[in-house]
Amino acid sequence: MKTIRVNAKGAKRLREFFPWVYKSDILTPLDFEPGELVEARDEQGKLLAKGYINPHSTIAFRALSYKDEPITKRLLKSKILRAAAKRVKVDTNACRIIHSEADFLPGLVVDRYDDYLSVHFQTAGIVRFKEDIIALLQDIFEPKGIYVKGDRYLPQKEKVPSFEEIIGQIPPKVVIQEQGIKFYVDILHAQKTGFFLDQRKNRQIVTNYIKPKARVLDCFSNTGGFGLYARVKKQANVRLVDISQEAIEMAKKNFALNEVSGEFVVANVFDYLRELRKQKERFDMIILDPPSFAKSKAKKSTALKGFKDISVNAMKLLNKEGMIALFSCSHHIGIEDLRKVLIEAAKDTAKMVEVVEHMYQDIDHPYILNNEFSLYLTGLLCKVEDL
Ligand SMILES: C[S@@+](CC[C@H](N)C(=O)[O-])C[C@H]1O[C@@H](n2cnc3c(N)ncnc32)[C@H](O)[C@@H]1O
């Protein structure tokens, strides 16, 4: 196996079990094929980790092991089994089984939807293990079908081709259940791997605060996760808004599947909230779960403006003692940022805001303290009052 030398800064981070080495911390010339297996050693030659390298990526090295052990199919199997064992507490037929670095398999995402798996390969390094990983997933989980996808950014970011493959059969719609609520998942065409599993716990937390028959506005609803919980569990009057026609069509089907009614709007939330203000509409709970506006640090300040805009408009649309749930699904905008956004929005609208819940990604998306990037979904649930 080839070796890379890592500077003191990169070595310290690897010793603290951070899983990456940035290009700028590698001393060796980056004369490697995308995804080649390498050993990372410090300047004194001491082994730090084994993993894969990609000279085209800013995150050049990703660790697969911090021990002096061979990187084999057997090692992959033990990682998959360990990840699966962690999920036994997730009481549903849909769950993330492998969450990339947070399950020590960088670049690999595996979601289970009932009897089917959706498997996404996000780096050149993990693509090299594709055949072994698929064989192991087949042996361990015995799925009826596997959807295998090479991330669409692979050619651009990692300089390897993207791909798509179906093993066995994937039906057009799979039914999953959360807390007795049913959702259709279109594994082949939906956003992400099919469903926003990471919000499962937060859907329940938010629903706990919804009063029976309340008016709920589920913004950035996708296929209706939050809204459907509110409708089924609290008989709330729910309106869903999403910019994606496909997501709203699926949301309608999900409401029908659970034999409940709702209102569905295809719109840009930024414009729609302004429209609702003109119409003087009012709601008791507004959920704001936007996409990742800040995929990188550089986009943070623009993203924060967007967060503030929707927060101010949402606060102005609330009934007395109304509530707002604001989420960020980007590591670059964390709970402290959300807090600041809401403080600014409270000032602009002259409201008193009380935080009642801090929310994070559900446990099948592990948060490893040694890797700050593994915490990526945060949210605040607040009561908003006029004094
Ligand atoms: C993080 S997902 C929401 C997940 C959803 N809350 C759930 O529980 O399944 C973000 C959603 O925002 C939608 N979206 C992106 N930009 C939008 C915009 N400007 N206005 C409305 N929806 C938007 C996307 O189509 C996507 O469905």
PDBQT file of the ligand as one rigid body, heavy atoms in Angstrom, charges set to zero:
ROOT
HETATM    1  C1  LIG A 401     -35.139  19.370   3.905  1.00  0.00    +0.000 C 
HETATM    2  S1  LIG A 401     -36.395  19.102   2.712  1.00  0.00    +0.000 S 
HETATM    3  C2  LIG A 401     -37.827  19.077   3.720  1.00  0.00    +0.000 C 
HETATM    4  C3  LIG A 401     -38.149  17.737   4.329  1.00  0.00    +0.000 C 
HETATM    5  C4  LIG A 401     -39.514  17.616   4.910  1.00  0.00    +0.000 C 
HETATM    6  N1  LIG A 401     -39.747  18.577   5.958  1.00  0.00    +0.000 N 
HETATM    7  C5  LIG A 401     -39.787  16.210   5.423  1.00  0.00    +0.000 C 
HETATM    8  O1  LIG A 401     -39.944  16.046   6.647  1.00  0.00    +0.000 OA
HETATM    9  O2  LIG A 401     -39.822  15.284   4.624  1.00  0.00    +0.000 OA
HETATM   10  C6  LIG A 401     -36.469  20.609   1.870  1.00  0.00    +0.000 C 
HETATM   11  C7  LIG A 401     -37.593  20.769   0.868  1.00  0.00    +0.000 C 
HETATM   12  O3  LIG A 401     -37.588  22.126   0.435  1.00  0.00    +0.000 OA
HETATM   13  C8  LIG A 401     -38.032  22.174  -0.923  1.00  0.00    +0.000 C 
HETATM   14  N2  LIG A 401     -37.616  23.501  -1.426  1.00  0.00    +0.000 N 
HETATM   15  C9  LIG A 401     -36.388  23.925  -1.805  1.00  0.00    +0.000 A 
HETATM   16  N3  LIG A 401     -36.402  25.252  -2.065  1.00  0.00    +0.000 NA
HETATM   17  C10 LIG A 401     -37.672  25.687  -1.856  1.00  0.00    +0.000 A 
HETATM   18  C11 LIG A 401     -38.319  26.940  -1.926  1.00  0.00    +0.000 A 
HETATM   19  N4  LIG A 401     -37.646  28.046  -2.246  1.00  0.00    +0.000 N 
HETATM   20  N5  LIG A 401     -39.637  27.016  -1.636  1.00  0.00    +0.000 NA
HETATM   21  C12 LIG A 401     -40.323  25.896  -1.303  1.00  0.00    +0.000 A 
HETATM   22  N6  LIG A 401     -39.759  24.678  -1.187  1.00  0.00    +0.000 NA
HETATM   23  C13 LIG A 401     -38.453  24.569  -1.445  1.00  0.00    +0.000 A 
HETATM   24  C14 LIG A 401     -37.438  20.967  -1.554  1.00  0.00    +0.000 C 
HETATM   25  O4  LIG A 401     -38.187  20.574  -2.685  1.00  0.00    +0.000 OA
HETATM   26  C15 LIG A 401     -37.506  19.945  -0.386  1.00  0.00    +0.000 C 
HETATM   27  O5  LIG A 401     -38.674  19.183  -0.518  1.00  0.00    +0.000 OA
ENDROOT
TORSDOF 0
